[in-house]
Amino acid sequence: MRTFRLAVTLASALALTACDSEPAEPETVTVALDAPNEAGPAAPAAPVKDYGATPMPDRVAVIGLLNKRNNVTQNITLKPGENREIGPVIIRLSACERTAPWELPQEVGAFVQVDVQERGQGQHRRVFSGWLFRESPSLNVVEHPVYDVWVKDCTMAFPGEEGAAAPAAKASGRPAPRPAAAATPAPASAPTPGA
């Protein structure tokens, strides 16, 4: 029992001694941001799995732009990576997505950046950068006193989707053809009582 007490006393003393010592400074490494990568060339990026959906560069988004001063609305059609300058506004589209037809809830979104050149300013200023969702316009809002921007559509197709030409028809403004409904037999009439 005496050796147990001695061991406990020794352990307590060591624990208290460790508490009194000052913590070591964390090791820091300074790396220059403009220095070349010493590890060699970067590995190629892993291919993005689209699971058979329309590849990102082939998707088309329709973005709405409202000028609140004169109440003029414009539809801007962009592919990911493109930008459009409309007066003092530059809209950049980085990506657009919509949920697959078999997933719920159905949503359409686009990653958009909006730059505005205010009156008297020499260059554009970023006023928004983020995802906009058609079904949830209040989730992310372009907060600007003059311009409002929102996503209207993202044209893309998924494998197994009926009428794979439907997204292309949407982009052209024509209604998509609907599949023919299967003929359903009329219900048989019930026999009348007493007959």
LINZI-V935343 format. One record per backbone hydrogen bond with DSSP energy under -0.5 kcal/mol. NH is the residue of the N-H (numbers start at 1). CO is the residue of the C=O. E is the energy in kcal/mol with one decimal. If there is no record, write none. Layout:
{{NH:CO:E} {NH:CO:E}}
This chain:
{{5:1:-2.0} {6:2:-2.0} {7:3:-2.2} {8:4:-2.3} {9:5:-2.5} {10:6:-2.3} {11:7:-2.3} {12:8:-2.3} {13:9:-2.3} {14:10:-2.2} {15:11:-2.1} {16:12:-2.4} {17:13:-2.1} {18:14:-2.0} {19:15:-1.4} {20:16:-1.3} {21:17:-0.8} {35:32:-0.9} {38:36:-0.6} {40:37:-0.9} {50:48:-0.7} {53:50:-2.3} {54:157:-1.9} {58:55:-1.7} {59:55:-0.5} {59:56:-1.4} {60:155:-1.4} {61:78:-3.1} {62:153:-2.4} {63:61:-0.5} {63:76:-3.0} {64:150:-3.2} {65:74:-2.4} {66:148:-2.8} {67:72:-2.5} {68:66:-0.7} {68:146:-3.5} {71:67:-1.3} {72:67:-1.0} {73:71:-0.5} {74:65:-2.6} {76:63:-3.2} {76:74:-0.5} {77:75:-0.5} {78:61:-2.4} {78:76:-0.6} {80:56:-0.6} {81:93:-3.7} {82:79:-2.3} {84:91:-2.2} {86:84:-0.6} {86:89:-2.9} {87:85:-0.6} {89:86:-2.0} {90:115:-2.9} {91:84:-2.6} {92:113:-2.8} {93:82:-2.4} {94:92:-0.5} {94:111:-2.8} {95:111:-1.0} {97:109:-2.8} {99:107:-2.1} {103:100:-2.0} {109:97:-2.8} {110:132:-2.1} {111:95:-2.6} {112:110:-0.7} {112:130:-2.7} {113:92:-2.3} {114:128:-2.7} {115:90:-2.5} {116:125:-2.6} {117:88:-2.3} {118:116:-0.8} {121:118:-2.0} {125:116:-2.4} {127:114:-2.7} {128:114:-1.5} {130:112:-2.3} {132:110:-2.7} {134:108:-2.6} {139:136:-1.7} {140:136:-0.6} {143:141:-1.0} {144:142:-1.1} {148:66:-2.1} {150:64:-1.9} {152:62:-3.1} {153:62:-1.4} {155:60:-3.7} {156:154:-0.7} {161:158:-1.6} {166:163:-3.3} {169:165:-2.4} {170:166:-2.1} {171:167:-2.0} {172:168:-1.6} {173:169:-0.9} {173:170:-0.7} {174:169:-1.1} {195:192:-1.3}}
